[in-house]
Amino acid sequence: VNCADMVVCPAMLSALQGPSVRINKDIQLHRLFEQNENSYPECMAVVHEELGQPSVRLNFTELNSISNQLARGIISLAGAKNSDGDFVIAVQLPPDDGLIATLLAIWKAGAAYMPVDVAAPSHRIKHMIEEAKPCLVITITPDGVCD
């Protein structure tokens, strides 16, 4: 954790402290998330704050609802649900609440996630897309709309 921003850093560090819990290595991450949603529906799952922007706060129920909606869209665009990750979805999003919802949705749809750095040069992105041949590319257009 880079503690350059001392206003955010203590909150981040305190969130990372606490009891550790053993998790079954065979459980899928999105299933673990859904278990937390069932146990703590109104607890905060995501808090995203960026200077000059309104903060975004999503509880487990809200985040689960958004990710389920995205997963349905992914399935309808990418074909039938695929439980073994045979299809790849490239994601070029900034690290925010939208990325978290998108990752959950991809896993719920049974797809594999291919990260694409938002700062990567266009020729590098083109090469990655040509090599991996993802069935979908999720990114943000210049006007800020998720595409």
Beta strands, then each sheet from edge to edge (+ up, - down):
strand 1: 44-48
strand 2: 56-59
strand 3: 88-92
strand 4: 112-115
strand 5: 136-139
sheet 1: 1+ 2-
sheet 2: 4+ 3+ 5+
end
